[in-house]
Amino acid sequence: MRKLLFIAISIIALIIAFSIGKCSSPPASQTADASETASDVPEVATQYTCSMHPQFRTEDKDAVCPICFMDLIPVPEGADNVPPNAISMSESAMKRAQIEVAPVIKEQPRRVVQLVGTVETDETKQATITAWFAGRVEELAVDFTGATVHGGEPLAVLYSPELLVAQTELQEAAGSANRISGDSIVARTARATYEAAKRKLSRWGLSETQIKELENAPEPSDRITITSPIDGVVINRNVETGEYVKVGQTLFEVADLKTVWVLLDAHESELPFLSVGQKVELVTDILPGKTLHSTVAFIDPVLSPKTRTAGVRLVVDNKDGELLPGAFVKADVIGKLDSSNTPLLIPRSSVLLTGKRAVVFVQVEGDQPTFEARVVKLGHRGDEMYVVKEGLEEGELVVVQGAFKIDSELQIQAKPSMMSMENEAKKVKVSEDFLMSLNPLYASYFSAQEALAADNFEKFLIAQQDIATMLAIVDDSSLSGDSLDKWKSIAGAFSATTKESPNIASARVVFEDMSKAARKLQTTFGHGGSNFYEMYCPMAFDFRGAFWLQRKDSLINPYFGAEMLKCGETKKVFEPVGMNK
């Protein structure tokens, strides 16, 4: 009985197992199709990298970074073939970051130059009446400043004994010339005397009409009426009734205010956008709500050494007399860059300014939107655009919105960002003797670097002393002016690092300042011999990061020594410079 029960249970178990197997197994045709599909898709191995040292790649996910021994992360999709100073992102990520681009265009930049100035009298329509002979003011026809006068109208009556003598001479000479005729010597002398008497009065400022009146007067007079030579306004009265005047003394100043000048001040940066003939819009508090129009008539060719501005002159019609000299004026000049060549322009929003550098992000070709940081050289700034002198070509796409987000991502990925990109200035030309005398100083610095990489504190202290010694033997006799000032600054920075360090930890802090001085020396003057290598460790000083120089390309880290000897990467190669005569 028990045997039969065991056989029955075994049969039921086999049936259940067969049923489960049949349900869980796909049909033969489906299995074949899946097998064929799987064989058509090649298996892609996932790569892993270090977040601090992205140059390291491996397919072993259990490996660690051989430089800093950190755990690895998967390489982001699309990260291959992306330049070290660029970042790639998907279309959706680009939209989420609200990144916008615009092409580099070739066009003259426009700029509304806003200037301020004052209304002044037109110097070409201004007359100064002076005393051409000594006398006394007997009467003032115009006794206040601001009076309107017309040409020929009297201003004052002047008493002068000299005038009496001159008029007497004129009348006598005229009578003699009329009485003596012919071509005799006496007749010619009489006529010459008459002409001389008229010239004397003419040189005193008397008109032909006044001279004729004096000549025909029944009796000589010791008084003369001073008249205005032009229509205008008396802007200056310098005499009073009864006052004695000397020859050359200014009596009155009269200005025609039917046209006035507007004198504006333009700063150096604004002058390239200004030219004679440009249209100008003017507003003044004297005429609220009214806009005046004029053109640039003159631009001063000399800058004021105090204000660093140049004068810009406008001629404004003032027939109604509404503009008063001395009034404050604001002007808008619609200017374009005065250049024969049409420059390249980029929007102002695309430029990231970092001190002396200007960085833009350029969209480059790639499987996904890829943005590359690029240092450019800028020219003049228009209203909304910058002139680009170097670094870009027409048609390239630059980021005009979202540039800071891209730069932040570069920093997160430990790539060169706008804050770390270098734009080195040209090296200062120096003599061969000076450049050669720098070699021992460089050698002492490299001894300090190699000593710390070997954890040899005693050797570093010797290198510190050597740097102090080598600074003293640098031959700077050929330097002068700016080059000498730069060398003294660098030498001072080096000298500050030669105080003996108490321990190796302090020595590594001092070495960072020493490296800054060495790098400044390299970028300013250069070196002779073989290549120098700039290295960077992102983990130094609690991940703040630090640079240093090496004379060999095999990285040895002075900030960690044997603890992480290979932590870091080569950032730049400095080639030796030719000897500058």
Helices and strands as residue ranges (DSSP letters): H 2-24, H 28-40, E 48-49, E 57-58, E 73-74, E 86-88, H 91-96, E 100-103, E 105-106, E 110-121, G 123-125, E 126-130, E 135-140, E 148-149, E 154-159, H 161-179, H 185-203, H 208-216, E 223-227, E 232-237, E 244-245, E 250-255, E 259-267, G 268-273, E 279-284, E 292-299, E 309-317, E 328-336, E 344-347, G 348-350, E 352-354, E 357-364, E 370-381, E 385-390, E 397-401, H 403-412, H 432-437, H 439-453, H 457-472, H 481-495, H 504-525, E 532-537, H 540-543, E 546-550, G 561-564, E 569-574
